[in-house]
Amino acid sequence: MGKISNSPDMTLKEFFDRDRFAAMIGAELIEIRQGYARARMLVTSEHLNGAGQCQGGAIFTLADLAYAAAVNSHLTLTVAISTNITYVSNVSEGYIYAEATEVVNHRRVPFTEVRVTAEDGRLLAIFTSTGYRKQDVHIDADEPGPACQ
């Protein structure tokens, strides 16, 4: 049975804080619990595309981080095998939030929905993903526990 982590004292949030790409764009987890995660990102001028709106890839990365935390909250390594994102609105500044809810907690193939919203609650995108749980690879971290703000 494989393990991912060098420290048995690592929390799940600390595990995901090692996601260098998400950190580089300013995406951060603010809550993780079983089958659920919430992340946020402050949209700055560096996130804007040629039209002056938040670049779709930045929104996707934020949603993907929340997705990964939610499905991996069971401490069995789960990777995405299929994702879809639909953008319904845009934003050019302020915090945006990604709220991931595991809709189906299947032992091998979970399904998760992530809703990305602006500070004012306006829906920006819906991200869905089917994952694959690697039953023989576990994340060596403490349970997610209460909110990790």
ABEGO torsion letter per residue (X at the ends): XBBBEABAABBAAAAAAABAAAAAAGBBBABBBBGBBBBBBBBBAAABBAAGBBBAAAAAAAAAAAAAAAAAAAGBBBBBABBBBBBABBBABEBBBBBBBBABBBAABBBBBBBBBBAAGBBABBBBBBBBBBAABBBBBBBAEBBAX
